[in-house]
Amino acid sequence: MNGRKIVRILSPLMVHFGITLAVAFLGSYLYLMLGPEAALAADTTFLTTVASLCCIPALLSMWKRDHELRDSMVEVTKRPWWFYSFALLSGAAVSVGMSAVMNMARITDLFSNQVQEELLSSNILIQGVGLCFIIPAVEELVFRGLFYQRLKEYFTRFPAMLLVSLVFALYHGNPVQMIYAFPLGLIMVWFYEECGSLRAPLLFHIGANLISVILEYLAG
């Protein structure tokens, strides 16, 4: 695989990561300049949501080009309403189950989970809009919609599923979230293959994030 192909595969991640870094840098600069008056500039969830929104035009442009150029798309399979309800509910169930297993294994005692704690310490409205809808939608577009599809141009289905799930886990940046995200990534890419669209994996992702926000809010 030559360098041009590698860049093509990785470009959705590069765009998302680059914009996220730029927004984080701008937020830090504003907070240093303005102090507490710019509290939102230090809010991790708010900055991540803004970065996600900024990514959408470039990512949708890639998505459109890929659909125009690709000869064999994932076959879209019509699924009944209960399949999508199952995706949403299973996202919540798997999230709760993984959190319980990790707590029993005392994973959070071994590794810091600061990123997750910062995300869930934001204003509940920002969490509700950002963590539960905008951020999952953009991540699904990046990982399952673009990155996974481009991997499948050079790898068979199952290696591509493993690779996208591994990168999705690594992208979360700390061991606790990596352990949590890898099995969720596998399930989401399975849902994608089952229906041929982002609808089911997005609902799963929303369910996983939504239950986390709700439980954290009730516990607080």
C-alpha positions in Angstrom: 0.0 0.0 0.0 1.6 3.3 -1.1 1.6 6.6 0.8 -1.2 8.1 -1.2 -3.6 5.2 -0.3 -2.6 5.5 3.3 -3.3 9.3 3.3 -6.7 8.6 1.7 -7.7 6.1 4.3 -6.5 8.3 7.2 -7.7 11.6 5.9 -11.1 11.6 7.7 -9.3 11.0 11.0 -6.7 13.7 10.2 -9.4 16.2 9.4 -11.3 15.4 12.6 -8.2 15.4 14.8 -6.8 18.5 13.3 -10.0 20.5 13.7 -10.4 19.2 17.3 -6.8 20.3 18.1 -7.4 23.8 16.6 -10.6 24.3 18.5 -9.0 23.2 21.8 -6.0 25.6 21.2 -8.4 28.4 20.4 -10.4 27.7 23.6 -7.3 27.6 25.7 -6.1 30.9 24.2 -9.5 32.6 24.9 -9.6 31.3 28.4 -6.1 32.6 29.1 -7.0 36.0 27.6 -10.4 36.4 29.1 -10.3 34.3 32.3 -13.5 33.1 34.0 -15.6 35.3 31.7 -14.9 32.7 29.0 -15.8 29.7 31.0 -17.1 27.8 28.0 -13.7 28.1 26.4 -12.4 25.7 29.1 -15.4 23.3 28.8 -14.2 20.1 27.2 -17.7 19.0 26.1 -18.5 22.3 24.6 -15.2 22.5 22.7 -15.6 18.9 21.4 -19.1 19.7 20.3 -18.0 22.9 18.5 -15.1 20.9 16.8 -17.5 18.2 15.7 -19.8 20.8 14.1 -16.8 22.4 12.3 -15.9 19.0 10.9 -19.2 18.4 9.2 -18.7 20.3 5.9 -15.4 18.6 5.1 -16.6 15.2 6.2 -19.8 15.4 4.2 -17.8 16.5 1.2 -15.6 13.3 1.6 -18.7 11.2 2.0 -20.3 12.6 -1.1 -17.1 12.0 -3.2 -16.8 8.4 -1.8 -20.3 7.6 -2.8 -19.8 9.0 -6.3 -16.5 7.1 -6.8 -17.1 3.8 -5.1 -18.4 1.0 -7.4 -19.6 -1.4 -4.7 -21.3 0.3 -1.7 -22.5 -1.6 1.4 -25.9 -3.0 0.5 -28.6 -1.1 2.3 -30.9 -3.6 4.0 -34.4 -2.6 5.1 -34.9 -3.3 8.7 -38.1 -3.1 10.8 -38.6 -0.4 13.5 -37.7 -2.8 16.3 -34.2 -3.4 14.9 -33.4 0.3 15.4 -35.1 0.3 18.8 -32.9 -2.7 19.7 -29.8 -0.8 18.5 -30.7 2.1 20.8 -31.5 0.0 23.9 -28.5 -2.3 23.3 -26.2 0.7 23.3 -27.4 1.6 26.7 -27.2 -2.0 28.0 -23.7 -2.6 26.7 -22.5 0.7 28.1 -23.9 -0.1 31.6 -22.5 -3.7 31.4 -19.0 -2.6 30.3 -18.9 0.1 33.1 -19.9 -2.6 35.6 -17.3 -5.0 34.4 -14.6 -2.3 34.5 -15.6 -1.2 38.0 -15.5 -4.8 39.2 -12.0 -5.2 37.6 -11.0 -1.9 39.2 -9.7 -0.6 35.9 -10.3 3.0 37.0 -8.1 2.4 40.0 -5.2 1.5 37.7 -5.7 4.2 35.1 -6.9 7.8 35.0 -10.3 8.5 33.5 -9.9 12.3 33.6 -11.2 12.9 30.0 -14.5 11.1 30.7 -14.9 12.9 34.0 -14.3 16.3 32.3 -16.9 15.4 29.6 -19.5 14.5 32.1 -18.9 17.5 34.3 -20.2 20.0 31.7 -23.6 21.7 31.8 -26.4 19.1 31.4 -27.8 20.8 28.3 -24.4 20.8 26.6 -24.0 17.2 27.5 -27.4 16.3 26.2 -26.9 18.1 22.8 -23.2 17.4 22.4 -22.4 14.1 23.9 -25.7 12.4 23.1 -26.3 13.7 19.5 -23.7 15.9 17.7 -20.5 14.1 18.8 -21.8 10.5 18.1 -23.2 11.6 14.7 -19.8 13.0 13.6 -17.8 10.1 15.1 -20.1 7.6 13.2 -19.5 9.6 10.0 -15.7 9.6 10.6 -15.2 6.0 11.7 -18.0 3.8 10.2 -19.0 6.0 7.3 -15.6 7.0 5.9 -12.7 5.3 7.6 -14.2 1.8 7.6 -15.4 2.1 4.1 -12.0 3.2 2.9 -10.4 0.3 4.8 -12.6 -2.1 3.0 -11.1 -0.9 -0.3 -7.9 -2.6 0.7 -8.8 -5.2 3.3 -11.5 -7.9 3.6 -14.5 -7.3 5.9 -13.3 -8.8 9.2 -9.8 -7.3 9.3 -11.4 -4.0 8.4 -13.9 -4.4 11.3 -11.1 -5.1 13.7 -8.9 -2.2 12.5 -11.7 0.4 12.6 -12.6 -0.8 16.1 -9.0 -0.7 17.3 -8.4 2.8 15.9 -11.8 4.0 17.4 -10.6 2.7 20.8 -7.1 4.3 20.5 -8.7 7.6 19.4 -10.3 7.9 22.8 -6.9 8.6 24.3 -6.7 6.9 27.6 -6.6 3.2 28.7 -10.0 3.2 30.5 -11.8 4.6 27.4 -9.8 2.4 25.1 -10.9 -0.8 26.9 -14.5 0.5 26.9 -14.6 1.7 23.3 -13.1 -1.3 21.5 -16.1 -3.8 22.1 -18.5 -0.9 21.4 -16.7 -0.2 18.2 -17.0 -3.8 17.1 -20.8 -3.8 17.8 -21.3 -0.6 16.0 -19.5 -1.7 12.8 -21.5 -5.0 13.0 -24.7 -2.9 13.1 -23.4 -0.9 10.1 -22.9 -4.1 8.1 -26.3 -5.4 9.1 -28.3 -2.5 7.8 -25.8 -0.8 5.4 -26.4 2.7 6.8 -25.2 4.7 9.8 -28.7 4.8 11.3 -28.3 1.7 13.5 -24.7 2.3 14.7 -25.6 5.9 15.4 -28.6 4.9 17.5 -26.4 2.4 19.4 -23.8 5.2 20.0 -26.5 7.6 21.2 -27.9 5.0 23.6 -24.4 4.3 25.1 -23.7 8.0 25.6 -27.2 8.9 26.7 -27.3 6.4 29.5 -23.9 7.6 30.7 -25.1 11.2 30.9 -28.3 10.2 32.6 -26.6 8.0 35.2 -24.0 10.6 35.9 -26.6 13.3 36.3 -28.7 11.2 38.7 -25.6 10.3 40.7 -24.6 13.9 41.0 
